[in-house]
Amino acid sequence: MLDYLSEREEAQNQELMEDVACVALNLLPPHYVRHSIDLAMHINDEEREKMVIQVQQAVIKAAELVKSNAARRPAKFPKLKLN
């Protein structure tokens, strides 16, 4: 995901990129991968290509969502007062 995300214009803004990555991860189906070798050993090329496409679509959708919400949020969030 980071490879694809780093190629987009959102990569110029670290905070925006982090938001896009978080939203994109929430849009993707869960997969347990502890090490890259786990992924390589348990999926075939067709499944890997499907995952790549899903990641690209999730990043595009997440970027749209984050950008549309960025216009409505304040530049700085107010500090919370804790008791």
N, C-alpha and C positions, 0 to 999 in steps of 0.2 A: 504494500500500500504506500509506503513512504517513497518508493521509487517513482510511482505514478504521481503521487501528490507533489513531489518536489519539482516536477516538470510543469506544473500549473502556476498561474499568476498568484495564487494564494500563498505560494511558498515565499513570496517577498515579505509577508507579514507573519511573524512567528506565532502570534496569538491567534490569528485567523486560521493558520495552518493547523494548530493544535485543536481548535474547535472543529474544523472540518474532519480531521482524523477521528476525533471522538464520536462525532455524529455518524460518520461512515462506518465505523466499527459496530455501532448499535444497529445499523441497517443490514449488516451481513449476518448470515446464519452462523451459529457457533461451530467452531472446530477446535478440538483439543490438539495443540501442537506444542510440545515442550522444546523440541529441537528441530532444526530444519531437516535432519535426516528422517525424523518421524514422518514428516509430510512426504518426503521423496519416496519412502518405502511403501506407503499405504494408498497412494492414489496414482492412477494412470494418466497419460498425457491428455486425454479427453477431459477428465475431471479437473486437471490442473488448468487447462484452458478455460473451462467453465468458471473456475474460481477467479481467474484473472479478469474475465469479463464482468463478473459480479462485483469485484473490487472497483473496477473502473466506473461502473454504473453507480455504485454507492458513493464514490468520491464526487462524481458529478452532481448527484442529488444532494449530498451533504453540503457541497459548496453553494448550491442554489439556496438551500435552507438557511445556512449561516449568513450569507450575504443579505438575504431578505430580512433576517432578524437583526442584523448589525445596524441597519438604518433606524430601527426603533429603540435600541438600547442606549442608555446614557454613555458618554465617553468614559466616565469613571463611576463605578458603583458606590453608593453611599456606605460609609462605614457603619457596621452594626455595633450597637452598644450592648455589651453583655453585662449582666448583673453579677 
